Structures are given as C-alpha cells and as structure tokens.
Amino acid sequence: MSKNLEAVKRFAKDLRKEEPRAKEEELGGFMLAARCLDKCRATLVGTQGDFTYGCPMDRQFLSEAGLGVEEFKAFVATGASDSEVDEWIKEHAHAKN
C-alpha cells in the first residue's frame, strides 16, 4: 500500500480546532472506529493537537477488530475515504463485537 498524504488531507480533521467523532459513532460495525480514524488521519498530516493515535481507546477498537495499530494506519495513509475504510474494516476484522 502506498501513502497518499494529499488524499488524507482532504479527509483529515484539524483536531487542534475540533473534536474527533463521538466514540459511539460506528464504522465497519465497531464503536470507537470513526473516532480512531479521525485521530489516525490527523496524526498522519500533523493536525492531531493533544489527541494521540494508538491510545488505549483506539487499541480497544483495534483489539476487538483484531487489527494492528500500524496495519490500520498503513491503510488509512492510502487516502481512503470513510466508506473505503468502512469496507476495509469489514473485510479485515478478525473478530466482531
């Protein structure tokens, strides 16, 4: 998978100015996933502010899905949209909540 940080920038929130999505918002059938995605994108483009990708909350989602922190980050770095990340999670999750 190749990085496409210009595409990531199109989707990334500036977490220095706004919050990531609520922990209850699902993506790929998992709570916390949309929030994790927001933090991951922001980390990739340097707009994470005080938020940390890979924190215990992110790891809770990733563990439940059976996904690795770096595995998820590598896919997000391709510039995938929310719907593409949703499908990727559904295809690659090893466990369902």
N, CA, C and O atoms as CSV, one atom per row, in Angstrom:
chain,resi,resn,atom,element,x,y,z
A,1,MET,N,N,0.846,-1.181,0.000
A,1,MET,CA,C,0.000,0.000,0.000
A,1,MET,C,C,0.889,1.242,0.000
A,1,MET,O,O,1.819,1.353,0.798
A,2,SER,N,N,0.598,2.143,-0.878
A,2,SER,CA,C,1.401,3.358,-0.924
A,2,SER,C,C,0.674,4.508,-0.241
A,2,SER,O,O,-0.554,4.594,-0.253
A,3,LYS,N,N,1.462,5.376,0.347
A,3,LYS,CA,C,0.906,6.541,1.042
A,3,LYS,C,C,0.421,7.573,0.033
A,3,LYS,O,O,1.010,7.758,-1.032
A,4,ASN,N,N,-0.665,8.237,0.397
A,4,ASN,CA,C,-1.179,9.348,-0.391
A,4,ASN,C,C,-1.645,10.421,0.595
A,4,ASN,O,O,-2.840,10.600,0.829
A,5,LEU,N,N,-0.680,11.117,1.157
A,5,LEU,CA,C,-0.999,12.085,2.214
A,5,LEU,C,C,-1.813,13.269,1.710
A,5,LEU,O,O,-2.519,13.907,2.492
A,6,GLU,N,N,-1.728,13.573,0.426
A,6,GLU,CA,C,-2.580,14.647,-0.113
A,6,GLU,C,C,-4.048,14.236,-0.015
A,6,GLU,O,O,-4.903,15.056,0.319
A,7,ALA,N,N,-4.339,12.978,-0.304
A,7,ALA,CA,C,-5.712,12.480,-0.178
A,7,ALA,C,C,-6.124,12.437,1.294
A,7,ALA,O,O,-7.262,12.766,1.628
A,8,VAL,N,N,-5.209,12.036,2.170
A,8,VAL,CA,C,-5.517,12.004,3.604
A,8,VAL,C,C,-5.910,13.404,4.075
A,8,VAL,O,O,-6.843,13.551,4.864
A,9,LYS,N,N,-5.213,14.422,3.601
A,9,LYS,CA,C,-5.503,15.809,3.999
A,9,LYS,C,C,-6.936,16.223,3.660
A,9,LYS,O,O,-7.544,17.011,4.385
A,10,ARG,N,N,-7.475,15.692,2.560
A,10,ARG,CA,C,-8.857,16.028,2.168
A,10,ARG,C,C,-9.863,15.572,3.215
A,10,ARG,O,O,-10.894,16.213,3.416
A,11,PHE,N,N,-9.557,14.462,3.880
A,11,PHE,CA,C,-10.491,13.874,4.837
A,11,PHE,C,C,-10.155,14.190,6.294
A,11,PHE,O,O,-11.004,14.031,7.171
A,12,ALA,N,N,-8.935,14.632,6.558
A,12,ALA,CA,C,-8.463,14.816,7.938
A,12,ALA,C,C,-9.121,16.012,8.614
A,12,ALA,O,O,-9.276,17.078,8.018
A,13,LYS,N,N,-9.501,15.811,9.860
A,13,LYS,CA,C,-9.978,16.906,10.700
A,13,LYS,C,C,-8.759,17.562,11.358
A,13,LYS,O,O,-7.748,16.909,11.615
A,14,ASP,N,N,-8.875,18.839,11.618
A,14,ASP,CA,C,-7.841,19.535,12.371
A,14,ASP,C,C,-8.241,19.438,13.839
A,14,ASP,O,O,-9.057,20.222,14.323
A,15,LEU,N,N,-7.665,18.481,14.533
A,15,LEU,CA,C,-8.046,18.229,15.920
A,15,LEU,C,C,-7.486,19.263,16.893
A,15,LEU,O,O,-7.702,19.169,18.101
A,16,ARG,N,N,-6.775,20.236,16.366
A,16,ARG,CA,C,-6.376,21.379,17.185
A,16,ARG,C,C,-7.543,22.350,17.302
A,16,ARG,O,O,-7.557,23.217,18.176
A,17,LYS,N,N,-8.540,22.194,16.396
A,17,LYS,CA,C,-9.683,23.112,16.342
A,17,LYS,C,C,-11.026,22.439,16.587
A,17,LYS,O,O,-11.997,23.112,16.933
A,18,GLU,N,N,-11.097,21.126,16.415
A,18,GLU,CA,C,-12.358,20.405,16.610
A,18,GLU,C,C,-12.089,19.020,17.174
A,18,GLU,O,O,-10.979,18.497,17.078
A,19,GLU,N,N,-13.106,18.447,17.753
A,19,GLU,CA,C,-13.008,17.123,18.364
A,19,GLU,C,C,-13.124,16.031,17.303
A,19,GLU,O,O,-13.748,16.241,16.263
A,20,PRO,N,N,-12.527,14.869,17.560
A,20,PRO,CA,C,-12.803,13.730,16.688
A,20,PRO,C,C,-14.256,13.275,16.908
A,20,PRO,O,O,-14.908,13.699,17.862
A,21,ARG,N,N,-14.740,12.427,16.032
A,21,ARG,CA,C,-16.123,11.958,16.158
A,21,ARG,C,C,-16.365,11.273,17.496
A,21,ARG,O,O,-15.432,10.811,18.153
A,22,ALA,N,N,-17.627,11.217,17.885
A,22,ALA,CA,C,-18.020,10.613,19.154
A,22,ALA,C,C,-17.674,9.128,19.182
A,22,ALA,O,O,-17.705,8.460,18.149
A,23,LYS,N,N,-17.349,8.621,20.353
A,23,LYS,CA,C,-16.961,7.215,20.476
A,23,LYS,C,C,-18.092,6.269,20.098
A,23,LYS,O,O,-17.842,5.112,19.759
A,24,GLU,N,N,-19.329,6.744,20.152
A,24,GLU,CA,C,-20.478,5.903,19.811
A,24,GLU,C,C,-20.690,5.756,18.304
A,24,GLU,O,O,-21.414,4.860,17.870
A,25,GLU,N,N,-20.072,6.616,17.509
A,25,GLU,CA,C,-20.264,6.555,16.063
A,25,GLU,C,C,-19.519,5.343,15.499
A,25,GLU,O,O,-18.307,5.208,15.662
A,26,GLU,N,N,-20.267,4.477,14.838
A,26,GLU,CA,C,-19.694,3.234,14.322
A,26,GLU,C,C,-19.118,3.396,12.922
A,26,GLU,O,O,-19.534,4.251,12.140
A,27,LEU,N,N,-18.159,2.551,12.645
A,27,LEU,CA,C,-17.567,2.431,11.318
A,27,LEU,C,C,-17.161,0.969,11.199
A,27,LEU,O,O,-16.503,0.435,12.091
A,28,GLY,N,N,-17.541,0.327,10.121
A,28,GLY,CA,C,-17.206,-1.081,9.953
A,28,GLY,C,C,-17.856,-1.987,10.971
A,28,GLY,O,O,-17.420,-3.120,11.170
A,29,GLY,N,N,-18.915,-1.486,11.627
A,29,GLY,CA,C,-19.607,-2.268,12.643
A,29,GLY,C,C,-19.013,-2.160,14.033
A,29,GLY,O,O,-19.409,-2.908,14.927
A,30,PHE,N,N,-18.074,-1.251,14.238
A,30,PHE,CA,C,-17.403,-1.115,15.533
A,30,PHE,C,C,-17.532,0.301,16.084
A,30,PHE,O,O,-17.272,1.285,15.390
A,31,MET,N,N,-17.941,0.377,17.354
A,31,MET,CA,C,-17.876,1.658,18.049
A,31,MET,C,C,-16.401,2.016,18.204
A,31,MET,O,O,-15.543,1.133,18.180
A,32,LEU,N,N,-16.107,3.279,18.358
A,32,LEU,CA,C,-14.760,3.836,18.518
A,32,LEU,C,C,-13.982,3.920,17.204
A,32,LEU,O,O,-12.977,4.627,17.132
A,33,ALA,N,N,-14.428,3.213,16.167
A,33,ALA,CA,C,-13.655,3.167,14.923
A,33,ALA,C,C,-13.597,4.514,14.214
A,33,ALA,O,O,-12.535,4.902,13.729
A,34,ALA,N,N,-14.704,5.229,14.143
A,34,ALA,CA,C,-14.713,6.528,13.455
A,34,ALA,C,C,-13.811,7.525,14.196
A,34,ALA,O,O,-13.086,8.300,13.571
A,35,ARG,N,N,-13.864,7.495,15.523
A,35,ARG,CA,C,-13.009,8.371,16.327
A,35,ARG,C,C,-11.535,8.024,16.102
A,35,ARG,O,O,-10.695,8.909,15.942
A,36,CYS,N,N,-11.242,6.741,16.093
A,36,CYS,CA,C,-9.878,6.267,15.843
A,36,CYS,C,C,-9.410,6.729,14.467
A,36,CYS,O,O,-8.271,7.172,14.314
A,37,LEU,N,N,-10.276,6.627,13.472
A,37,LEU,CA,C,-9.941,7.060,12.117
A,37,LEU,C,C,-9.612,8.553,12.088
A,37,LEU,O,O,-8.636,8.959,11.458
A,38,ASP,N,N,-10.414,9.365,12.762
A,38,ASP,CA,C,-10.147,10.806,12.802
A,38,ASP,C,C,-8.777,11.096,13.399
A,38,ASP,O,O,-8.039,11.937,12.886
A,39,LYS,N,N,-8.435,10.403,14.478
A,39,LYS,CA,C,-7.139,10.630,15.122
A,39,LYS,C,C,-5.993,10.121,14.253
A,39,LYS,O,O,-4.929,10.737,14.198
A,40,CYS,N,N,-6.208,9.011,13.584
A,40,CYS,CA,C,-5.180,8.469,12.709
A,40,CYS,C,C,-4.883,9.425,11.560
A,40,CYS,O,O,-3.722,9.736,11.294
A,41,ARG,N,N,-5.918,9.887,10.885
A,41,ARG,CA,C,-5.719,10.836,9.780
A,41,ARG,C,C,-5.010,12.094,10.258
A,41,ARG,O,O,-4.062,12.560,9.627
A,42,ALA,N,N,-5.474,12.638,11.373
A,42,ALA,CA,C,-4.874,13.868,11.888
A,42,ALA,C,C,-3.400,13.650,12.237
A,42,ALA,O,O,-2.574,14.534,12.007
A,43,THR,N,N,-3.071,12.503,12.779
A,43,THR,CA,C,-1.678,12.181,13.108
A,43,THR,C,C,-0.833,12.113,11.841
A,43,THR,O,O,0.295,12.605,11.811
A,44,LEU,N,N,-1.382,11.502,10.801
A,44,LEU,CA,C,-0.641,11.379,9.539
A,44,LEU,C,C,-0.299,12.734,8.919
A,44,LEU,O,O,0.747,12.887,8.287
A,45,VAL,N,N,-1.187,13.719,9.104
A,45,VAL,CA,C,-0.946,15.036,8.487
A,45,VAL,C,C,-0.500,16.097,9.494
A,45,VAL,O,O,-0.322,17.258,9.126
A,46,GLY,N,N,-0.316,15.711,10.762
A,46,GLY,CA,C,0.225,16.628,11.762
A,46,GLY,C,C,-0.756,17.595,12.372
A,46,GLY,O,O,-0.358,18.658,12.848
A,47,THR,N,N,-2.047,17.248,12.372
A,47,THR,CA,C,-3.059,18.140,12.965
A,47,THR,C,C,-3.769,17.484,14.153
A,47,THR,O,O,-4.929,17.788,14.431
A,48,GLN,N,N,-3.073,16.589,14.848
A,48,GLN,CA,C,-3.688,15.845,15.948
A,48,GLN,C,C,-3.815,16.637,17.238
A,48,GLN,O,O,-4.572,16.238,18.123
A,49,GLY,N,N,-3.113,17.725,17.370
A,49,GLY,CA,C,-3.187,18.516,18.596
A,49,GLY,C,C,-2.835,17.666,19.802
A,49,GLY,O,O,-1.795,17.009,19.824
A,50,ASP,N,N,-3.705,17.679,20.811
A,50,ASP,CA,C,-3.460,16.928,22.037
A,50,ASP,C,C,-3.933,15.480,21.949
A,50,ASP,O,O,-3.783,14.729,22.913
A,51,PHE,N,N,-4.495,15.077,20.829
A,51,PHE,CA,C,-5.001,13.718,20.680
A,51,PHE,C,C,-3.872,12.783,20.232
A,51,PHE,O,O,-2.961,13.191,19.512
A,52,THR,N,N,-3.949,11.543,20.666
A,52,THR,CA,C,-2.916,10.561,20.360
A,52,THR,C,C,-3.529,9.365,19.663
A,52,THR,O,O,-4.400,8.696,20.221
A,53,TYR,N,N,-3.082,9.091,18.448
A,53,TYR,CA,C,-3.496,7.877,17.763
A,53,TYR,C,C,-2.801,6.686,18.428
A,53,TYR,O,O,-1.616,6.747,18.756
A,54,GLY,N,N,-3.550,5.617,18.618
A,54,GLY,CA,C,-2.993,4.430,19.255
A,54,GLY,C,C,-3.141,4.445,20.763
A,54,GLY,O,O,-2.545,3.619,21.454
A,55,CYS,N,N,-3.939,5.386,21.286
A,55,CYS,CA,C,-4.191,5.469,22.728
A,55,CYS,C,C,-5.000,4.232,23.158
A,55,CYS,O,O,-5.441,3.464,22.303
A,56,PRO,N,N,-5.195,4.035,24.448
A,56,PRO,CA,C,-5.962,2.872,24.908
A,56,PRO,C,C,-7.365,2.764,24.286
A,56,PRO,O,O,-7.829,1.652,24.032
A,57,MET,N,N,-8.040,3.876,24.039
A,57,MET,CA,C,-9.368,3.827,23.425
A,57,MET,C,C,-9.271,3.283,21.992
A,57,MET,O,O,-10.082,2.449,21.589
A,58,ASP,N,N,-8.289,3.750,21.234
A,58,ASP,CA,C,-8.089,3.250,19.874
A,58,ASP,C,C,-7.750,1.769,19.908
A,58,ASP,O,O,-8.251,0.987,19.099
A,59,ARG,N,N,-6.896,1.390,20.848
A,59,ARG,CA,C,-6.482,-0.004,20.949
A,59,ARG,C,C,-7.640,-0.911,21.346
A,59,ARG,O,O,-7.638,-2.096,21.012
A,60,GLN,N,N,-8.621,-0.374,22.047
A,60,GLN,CA,C,-9.803,-1.164,22.389
A,60,GLN,C,C,-10.532,-1.567,21.101
A,60,GLN,O,O,-10.855,-2.739,20.905
A,61,PHE,N,N,-10.787,-0.587,20.227
A,61,PHE,CA,C,-11.420,-0.896,18.941
A,61,PHE,C,C,-10.555,-1.854,18.136
A,61,PHE,O,O,-11.045,-2.876,17.656
A,62,LEU,N,N,-9.276,-1.535,17.983
A,62,LEU,CA,C,-8.389,-2.344,17.156
A,62,LEU,C,C,-8.287,-3.774,17.677
A,62,LEU,O,O,-8.254,-4.723,16.894
A,63,SER,N,N,-8.236,-3.927,18.990
A,63,SER,CA,C,-8.181,-5.259,19.592
A,63,SER,C,C,-9.469,-6.031,19.321
A,63,SER,O,O,-9.426,-7.205,18.951
A,64,GLU,N,N,-10.620,-5.369,19.507
A,64,GLU,CA,C,-11.904,-6.025,19.248
A,64,GLU,C,C,-12.018,-6.455,17.792
A,64,GLU,O,O,-12.620,-7.485,17.487
A,65,ALA,N,N,-11.437,-5.661,16.894
A,65,ALA,CA,C,-11.489,-5.970,15.463
A,65,ALA,C,C,-10.370,-6.915,15.027
A,65,ALA,O,O,-10.390,-7.438,13.913
A,66,GLY,N,N,-9.403,-7.128,15.903
A,66,GLY,CA,C,-8.278,-7.975,15.541
A,66,GLY,C,C,-7.349,-7.314,14.536
A,66,GLY,O,O,-6.735,-7.989,13.710
A,67,LEU,N,N,-7.249,-5.999,14.609
A,67,LEU,CA,C,-6.409,-5.224,13.688
A,67,LEU,C,C,-5.223,-4.630,14.440
A,67,LEU,O,O,-5.326,-4.317,15.626
A,68,GLY,N,N,-4.115,-4.480,13.755
A,68,GLY,CA,C,-2.940,-3.868,14.358
A,68,GLY,C,C,-2.943,-2.357,14.191
A,68,GLY,O,O,-3.513,-1.836,13.233
A,69,VAL,N,N,-2.316,-1.660,15.112
A,69,VAL,CA,C,-2.216,-0.202,15.068
A,69,VAL,C,C,-1.554,0.247,13.762
A,69,VAL,O,O,-2.050,1.152,13.090
A,70,GLU,N,N,-0.451,-0.378,13.413
A,70,GLU,CA,C,0.276,0.004,12.200
A,70,GLU,C,C,-0.445,-0.473,10.939
A,70,GLU,O,O,-0.399,0.202,9.911
A,71,GLU,N,N,-1.102,-1.617,11.008
A,71,GLU,CA,C,-1.879,-2.132,9.868
A,71,GLU,C,C,-2.986,-1.147,9.486
A,71,GLU,O,O,-3.165,-0.822,8.313
A,72,PHE,N,N,-3.726,-0.680,10.496
A,72,PHE,CA,C,-4.806,0.280,10.272
A,72,PHE,C,C,-4.235,1.589,9.728
A,72,PHE,O,O,-4.757,2.147,8.763
A,73,LYS,N,N,-3.175,2.067,10.345
A,73,LYS,CA,C,-2.555,3.330,9.931
A,73,LYS,C,C,-2.060,3.256,8.490
A,73,LYS,O,O,-2.201,4.219,7.737
A,74,ALA,N,N,-1.485,2.130,8.107
A,74,ALA,CA,C,-0.979,1.974,6.742
A,74,ALA,C,C,-2.109,2.066,5.725
A,74,ALA,O,O,-1.938,2.660,4.660
A,75,PHE,N,N,-3.267,1.482,6.046
A,75,PHE,CA,C,-4.382,1.578,5.109
A,75,PHE,C,C,-4.925,3.002,5.058
A,75,PHE,O,O,-5.195,3.524,3.976
A,76,VAL,N,N,-5.084,3.624,6.205
A,76,VAL,CA,C,-5.589,5.000,6.256
A,76,VAL,C,C,-4.661,5.932,5.468
A,76,VAL,O,O,-5.121,6.875,4.825
A,77,ALA,N,N,-3.377,5.666,5.520
A,77,ALA,CA,C,-2.387,6.506,4.819
A,77,ALA,C,C,-2.521,6.453,3.298
A,77,ALA,O,O,-1.928,7.275,2.601
A,78,THR,N,N,-3.286,5.505,2.779
A,78,THR,CA,C,-3.506,5.448,1.331
A,78,THR,C,C,-4.447,6.552,0.859
A,78,THR,O,O,-4.579,6.791,-0.341
A,79,GLY,N,N,-5.104,7.227,1.814
A,79,GLY,CA,C,-6.047,8.284,1.457
A,79,GLY,C,C,-7.465,7.785,1.302
A,79,GLY,O,O,-8.293,8.438,0.667
A,80,ALA,N,N,-7.750,6.631,1.878
A,80,ALA,CA,C,-9.073,6.028,1.776
A,80,ALA,C,C,-10.150,6.913,2.397
A,80,ALA,O,O,-9.925,7.566,3.416
A,81,SER,N,N,-11.319,6.923,1.766
A,81,SER,CA,C,-12.479,7.659,2.280
A,81,SER,C,C,-13.102,6.891,3.437
A,81,SER,O,O,-12.717,5.754,3.710
A,82,ASP,N,N,-14.064,7.509,4.118
A,82,ASP,CA,C,-14.769,6.825,5.196
A,82,ASP,C,C,-15.407,5.529,4.705
A,82,ASP,O,O,-15.318,4.501,5.376
A,83,SER,N,N,-16.044,5.571,3.548
A,83,SER,CA,C,-16.717,4.363,3.052
A,83,SER,C,C,-15.696,3.279,2.695
A,83,SER,O,O,-15.965,2.093,2.887
A,84,GLU,N,N,-14.538,3.671,2.183
A,84,GLU,CA,C,-13.492,2.686,1.884
A,84,GLU,C,C,-12.912,2.088,3.164
A,84,GLU,O,O,-12.619,0.893,3.211
A,85,VAL,N,N,-12.743,2.907,4.201
A,85,VAL,CA,C,-12.263,2.399,5.486
A,85,VAL,C,C,-13.314,1.479,6.094
A,85,VAL,O,O,-12.973,0.438,6.657
A,86,ASP,N,N,-14.585,1.848,5.989
A,86,ASP,CA,C,-15.685,1.017,6.482
A,86,ASP,C,C,-15.614,-0.379,5.857
A,86,ASP,O,O,-15.679,-1.387,6.561
A,87,GLU,N,N,-15.483,-0.426,4.551
A,87,GLU,CA,C,-15.404,-1.712,3.842
A,87,GLU,C,C,-14.135,-2.475,4.215
A,87,GLU,O,O,-14.172,-3.694,4.385
A,88,TRP,N,N,-13.026,-1.771,4.342
A,88,TRP,CA,C,-11.756,-2.418,4.693
A,88,TRP,C,C,-11.853,-3.063,6.070
A,88,TRP,O,O,-11.399,-4.190,6.263
A,89,ILE,N,N,-12.442,-2.354,7.025
A,89,ILE,CA,C,-12.610,-2.921,8.367
A,89,ILE,C,C,-13.455,-4.187,8.281
A,89,ILE,O,O,-13.100,-5.214,8.859
A,90,LYS,N,N,-14.571,-4.115,7.563
A,90,LYS,CA,C,-15.439,-5.281,7.436
A,90,LYS,C,C,-14.715,-6.468,6.813
A,90,LYS,O,O,-14.954,-7.612,7.201
A,91,GLU,N,N,-13.839,-6.209,5.858
A,91,GLU,CA,C,-13.106,-7.285,5.179
A,91,GLU,C,C,-11.934,-7.819,5.997
A,91,GLU,O,O,-11.590,-8.995,5.880
A,92,HIS,N,N,-11.312,-6.971,6.826
A,92,HIS,CA,C,-10.083,-7.366,7.515
A,92,HIS,C,C,-10.238,-7.648,9.008
A,92,HIS,O,O,-9.319,-8.182,9.630
A,93,ALA,N,N,-11.367,-7.303,9.584
A,93,ALA,CA,C,-11.563,-7.559,11.015
A,93,ALA,C,C,-11.587,-9.066,11.240
A,93,ALA,O,O,-12.240,-9.813,10.511
A,94,HIS,N,N,-10.867,-9.485,12.257
A,94,HIS,CA,C,-10.772,-10.902,12.586
A,94,HIS,C,C,-11.790,-11.318,13.641
A,94,HIS,O,O,-12.012,-12.507,13.871
A,95,ALA,N,N,-12.406,-10.324,14.279
A,95,ALA,CA,C,-13.406,-10.596,15.315
A,95,ALA,C,C,-14.480,-9.537,15.222
A,95,ALA,O,O,-14.189,-8.400,14.853
A,96,LYS,N,N,-15.687,-9.873,15.540
A,96,LYS,CA,C,-16.784,-8.907,15.543
A,96,LYS,C,C,-17.234,-8.659,16.966
A,96,LYS,O,O,-17.205,-9.552,17.813
A,97,ASN,N,N,-17.660,-7.402,17.219
A,97,ASN,CA,C,-18.106,-7.063,18.572
A,97,ASN,C,C,-19.473,-7.623,18.839
A,97,ASN,O,O,-20.013,-7.440,19.930
